[in-house]
Amino acid sequence: MKRQDSGVLELGQLLTDVSAEGIAHLEEVQADLAQTRLLLGEAIARLSSGFGALHAAVSVQRVAAEQLQRQAEGAGGGGDGEEQLRAAAAAIDTHVQAMVTALQFEDMTSQLIAQAGRRIAGLLGILAGVGDGAQGLASGDLTRLDALRTAMAAQSRELDGLLARSVDQRHMESGDITLF
């Protein structure tokens, strides 16, 4: 066997190994993302339920406090308490609205996880193609090298075009959101 043939065979084996290892690691990342999505979804559902219950309880408390205030005023009580109750109620409403807005974080996070999943699926496809092409190289078929390079570049460009970043949100207070 010629030295050049041996080098081609070794290159083919290397690419096959790189493809297999890359696929294995990306599959683990996919599993981690799926678990993250499940945990995040459960946490957000619990938070949402808790915020709704908090808001309902605060509303009941506010109505009761206003009734007590009116009764106290009828008995000659001061008027400062009513204004304080209104200010507290407004502050509570503001905080509850901020919490509800924070729940939208789940939607953005889910979109980013889905985007990462699609990117991983695309990379798995590319690596599978490299593995398939590398098998041809391992058999000594040098003509497959250019076809492999061309196919990989085309798949990579296609993946880049499909997966342009659409969530630019960096934190909850600002940013641009474009839904996928």
Rosetta blueprint (number, residue, H / E / L):
1 M L
2 K L
3 R H
4 Q H
5 D H
6 S H
7 G H
8 V H
9 L H
10 E H
11 L H
12 G H
13 Q H
14 L H
15 L H
16 T H
17 D H
18 V H
19 S H
20 A H
21 E H
22 G H
23 I H
24 A H
25 H H
26 L H
27 E H
28 E H
29 V H
30 Q H
31 A H
32 D H
33 L H
34 A H
35 Q H
36 T H
37 R H
38 L H
39 L H
40 L H
41 G H
42 E H
43 A H
44 I H
45 A H
46 R H
47 L H
48 S H
49 S H
50 G H
51 F H
52 G H
53 A H
54 L H
55 H H
56 A H
57 A H
58 V H
59 S H
60 V H
61 Q H
62 R H
63 V H
64 A H
65 A H
66 E H
67 Q H
68 L H
69 Q H
70 R H
71 Q H
72 A H
73 E H
74 G H
75 A L
76 G L
77 G L
78 G L
79 G L
80 D H
81 G H
82 E H
83 E H
84 Q H
85 L H
86 R H
87 A H
88 A H
89 A H
90 A H
91 A H
92 I H
93 D H
94 T H
95 H H
96 V H
97 Q H
98 A H
99 M H
100 V H
101 T H
102 A H
103 L H
104 Q H
105 F H
106 E H
107 D H
108 M H
109 T H
110 S H
111 Q H
112 L H
113 I H
114 A H
115 Q H
116 A H
117 G H
118 R H
119 R H
120 I H
121 A H
122 G H
123 L H
124 L H
125 G H
126 I H
127 L H
128 A H
129 G H
130 V H
131 G H
132 D H
133 G H
134 A H
135 Q H
136 G H
137 L H
138 A H
139 S L
140 G L
141 D L
142 L L
143 T H
144 R H
145 L H
146 D H
147 A H
148 L H
149 R H
150 T H
151 A H
152 M H
153 A H
154 A H
155 Q H
156 S H
157 R H
158 E H
159 L H
160 D H
161 G H
162 L H
163 L L
164 A L
165 R L
166 S L
167 V E
168 D L
169 Q L
170 R L
171 H E
172 M L
173 E L
174 S E
175 G L
176 D L
177 I E
178 T L
179 L L
180 F L
